[in-house]
Amino acid sequence: MLTLRCKRAAAFALMALAVLAFSSTHSQAQAALLLEEPYGFFGALNPTGHTAIYLARVCAETPVKLRSCEPGEMGVVIARYQGIAGYDWVAIPLIPYLYSVQTATEIPTRVDHKLVEQLRQRSHEANLLSLGENLHEGSIYRGGWKQLVGVAYERRIFAFRFETTEEQDDTLIERLNNAENRTKFHLLFNNCADFSRAILNIYFPQTFKRNFFPDAGMTTPKQVAYKLVRYARKHDEMHLAIFEIRQVPGYRRHSNSNKSIAESLSTTAYAVPIALANPYIAGGLFADYLVRGRFHVLPKHPLILAPDNLLALTGSPGAVQNPDNAGAQAPSAASSGTVDPQATAKANSGLREIKDKHE
């Protein structure tokens, strides 16, 4: 009798451990802050760049309505944009957002202006027609749908990947789907970095706040990335890893590094209006930059994410994803893929490198 009871207890314990192990693995997901470098004429005037949020377990039912992903899907990039039919945010699948194609096998290694235009037109038809056929494509003076697809042809991107839970992702889906999605963009007080800051506060409540220094009360992409790195130094459970997505050559000159407002005082004319409005504020910003504003958010040698190793961004080691299905937001059979543990370790070492510089 005792032996039978011991066997039953052991079997129950093993089953419980198996359920807990499965639940723990299943509940983990990935997200990333995308720090996108400035480029072109506007990037010279405003060297702060752009920021967006990548969500591995959240997909787009439409560009303005979210849902949980099905097996084989690689999630979406979501951010605040200008000139998108009056919407405040838009969600685009990962590979179309980066490369204007639907599958990883279609990603070109080099492009020219004609090819980029062709790829963007196809991606517009595949991903954005639900926003209206007359959606403005964008120009140097006004944003449009072209800023939603083929971003890697314009600029280099750094991805700050961290772990999330299904509960957090579900909360995000519910909040964004139920809230009014009408444009609230304001360059100084409600820009793309403010949107990313609000999203990150859903995952890490009351962590990302607006500061007067070093950005004159504005929220900038570099500032948000710095706060995420600083927060991760004290929270190892985030497993923060830093990756680089290189700019595809051929379409545009190489993009420039992201700068804070205080940093731009010594390198560009972006802060001239601040100096004209109040030279004391400009002087204070410059002094703050000299004392503490030259903060580092990027390691010297981050892991390079190419089309053949995007799995390092979409999941933790051993994750099952299908990169050839990334552009389609529909259920499909997933093929197995694994992330190289050494690659993930290298990406994590970037955070340790930054941490060593600040300690």
Secondary structure by P-SEA (a helix, b strand, c coil): caaaaaaaaaaaaaaaaaaaaaaaaaacbbbbbbbccccccccccccbbbbbbbbccbbbccccbbbbbccccbbbbbbbbcccccccbbbbccccccccccccccccccccaaaaaaaaaaaaaaccccccccccccccccccccccccccccbbbbbbbbbbcaaaaaaaaaaaaacccccccccccccaaaaaaaaaaaaccccbbbbcccccccccaaaaaaaaaaaaaacccccbbbbbbccccccccbbbbbbcccccccccccaaaaaaacaaaaaaaaaaaacccccccccccccccccccccccccccbbbbbcccccccbbbbbccccccaaaaaaaaaaaaaaaaaac
